[in-house]
Amino acid sequence: MDFWNVREYVLFRDGHICQCCKGKKKDPVLNVHHIESRKSGGDAPNNLITLCETCHKGYHNGTIKLPTKIKRGMKFKDAAFMGIMRWTFYNTLKENYEPDIPVSMTYGYLTKNTRIQHNLPKGHHIDARCISGNPGAKSDGVYYYQKKVRCHNRQIHKFNTLRKGVRKLNQSEYLVKGYRLFDKVRYQGKEYFVFGRRKTGFFDIRTLSGEKVNNGSLSIKKIAFVDTRKNYITERRTA
């Protein structure tokens, strides 16, 4: 793995945020800094950290000190957790589908490199084409966006307490006017999802990008039921 690929991995691991100022300097230019010198620590990811250019120059000029927690070999809990989950998922797929269907692993920096080489825009559906090994394939312009929604609202009462210690219920009825939360509906030929329900019969319907209809208050007499909610709701989009 060359240093360019390692750099992309470190930027991705750190969420493209300076690990010194956490973005407070508002410097859009990011550098990958060697915690120990390259000679002693090498180019391994555990010796690299993301710094904005302001913090990076300030550190080398002696005007900025890095947080004491930044040191070679520091642990990244989120990265470790995702690493464990990735391998569990990968091994499960191999057990269930190979040898009939080959299963392989890829990484974000490889996908980004493929996208840049083919001059493709950033997008999850574009990344999927790059991962498939067919980045140059012609798209029909249609892709599907999915979002995980909660199965239950486990907060029984609202957080704030009213007068005399009264706490209002935070959970609505399972069905309101025959609709569940996140049911798919149609309005004026376009599909939406139910994000809010009122017993008065006025609902808040939206697309998954957050587009509201009638400022979040539309009579259910104007909408038509399409499909019952799922744990993952799917929206058809055009590029």
N, C-alpha and C positions, 0 to 999 in steps of 0.2 A: 504494500500500500504506500503510495507516494505521499509527500507532505500535503499536496493540494487536497487529496481526499481526506486526510486526517483533519485538516483545517475545516473543511465543510462539516465533518462529523462533530467537531468541538463546538462550532457555531450552533449547530442544530441541538446538540446536547444542552447547551446553556441558554437555549431559547432565544438566540440572537439578542441577548441583553448583557450589558456590561456587568461583570460580577464584582466590580469595585463600587461604582456609584449607583448600580441598579437602574440606570437610565436617567438619573437626575441631571446629569450634565447635558442631556438632550443632543449629544453628538451622534449623528447617524452613521459615522464611519467606525467600523468595528475591526479590531486587530486581534490576532491570536498570539498571546504572550507566553513565553517559556518561563515557568515558575522558577526552575533552576536553569542554568545555562544549557544550551543545546549539547555542549561537550560532555557535561556530567549527567544531565537528565534525559537527553535524547528528545525525539519527536513523538514519544508515546502520548496518547490522550491524557493520561494521568499527570503529565508534566505540562499541560497546556490549559490555558484559561482565556475566556473571552473578555477583552477590555475595549472600551471605546478609545478613540485616538487621543482624546483629551487626557484620560487617566493613564494611558500607555506612555505618552510623552512626559506627563507629570511624574510618573514613577521613575523613568530613566533620568529625568532632570533633578530628582531628589525632592520635589515639592509635594508629592503625593505618596502616601504609604498604603500598601494593600492591606485588606483586613487580615487579621492573624489566622483566620480559618483557612485562608488560601495557602496551601502548601502542596508539595509534590505527593502524589498518592492519596489525596483527599478523596473521601467517598461521596458518591452521588446517589442518594437514596432513591430518587425517582428513576434515574437511569438504571439502577440495579433492579428495581421492581419491574420495569418494563422489559429488561433483559430476561428475567425469569419468566414472565408471562409470554414473551416472544418465543422462547424455546419450548415452553409447554404447548403452546398453540401449534408450533411447527412440528413437533414430534407427534402430536395427536393427528394432524393432517397426514403425515407420512404413514402412520399406522392404519388409517382408515382408507387411504386412496392409492398408495403405491402397492404393486408396480403398475396398476392399470393407468393411473394418472401421475406423472412425475411431479414432485414437489420440491421447490428450491427456495433459497433465501436471498433477499436483496437488501439494500440499505438506501437511506434517503439521499446520501451524497452521490451515490451511483445514479439514482433516478434524476437528480438535478443535473448531473453532468450530461446525461443522455438528452435531457430537455434542452440544455444550452447548445449542444452540438447540432441539434435539429432545429434550432431557432423557434422553439415552441413557447407559448405563453404559460405562466404559472397557473395551475388549476388542478384540483384533485382528479378530475376526469382525464386531464392531460397526463398526469402522473401515472394513472392506471394504464394508459396506452404505452407509456415508456416501460413500465414494469412488465407488460405483456410481451415485450420484445418486438413490437410493431409500432414504433413511434411515428413512422411516416404514413401510417394507414389513414385513408380519407374518412372523416367522420360524416355522418348524416346530420350532425348538429344537435342530436338528441342525447341527453344523459340523464341519469337518475340520482337525485340527492336524498340521502337518508339521515334521519335524526333519531337518536335514542330518547324516548320520553319516559317519565317515571311510571311505574306500575301502580303505586299507591301513594297517597299523601299521608305520611305517618305523623305529621304534626297535628294533634287533635285540636288544640286551642291556639289562638293568635298569641303572639309574643307579648304585646302590650296589654296591661290590665286596665280596665275601665274603673269608673267610680264604684265605691263599695266593694272593691275586690272582684268584680265580675270580669270573667275572661270569655270572650266570644268564641264560638266554635270556628275552627279554621277549615273544616271539611264540608264540602257540599254533598248533596245527595248523589247516589250512584247514577241515576238517570234524571235529567231535567228536560221535560217536554219530549222524552223519548231519545235524547241524545246523551252520549258520554263525552267526556273530555278527550280531545284529539280525534274525534270522528272526522272522516273525510266528507266534505259536502261540495255541492256545486252551486255557483252563483254567477248568473249572466255568462254561462258557457265556460267558466274557469273554475278549477278545483282549489279548495281551501281546506283548512283544518280548524276545528272548534277549539279556541283557546280560553274562552270564558262563556259561562252560561248564567242567565238570570231567570228567575221564576216568572218574570213579567213577559218572557218570550223574546227578549232581545239578547242576541249572542254577539260575542267577539270572535270573528273568524279572520284568519290570517294565512299568508303563505309562510313557508319555512324561512324565508329571508326577512320576515317581520312586517311585510306589507299588510296593513289593516284595511278593512272595508267599512266605509261610513263611520270613520273614527272609532271603531270598536263597538258599535251599537247598531245591529241589523236585525230586523224582525225575522223570526224563523219561517214566516209565511213566504219569504222570498228565496229561501234556500231549499235545495233538494239533497236528500241523503244519498251518499255514494258508497261508502264502505265503513265497517266498524274499525275502530282504532286498533292498532297493533303496538307491540313494544317498540318496534322500529317503524316510523312512519316515512313514507316514500313520496317524493314529489318529482314529477316529470318536468325537465327543464330543457331549454334550447340554448345552445352556445351563442 
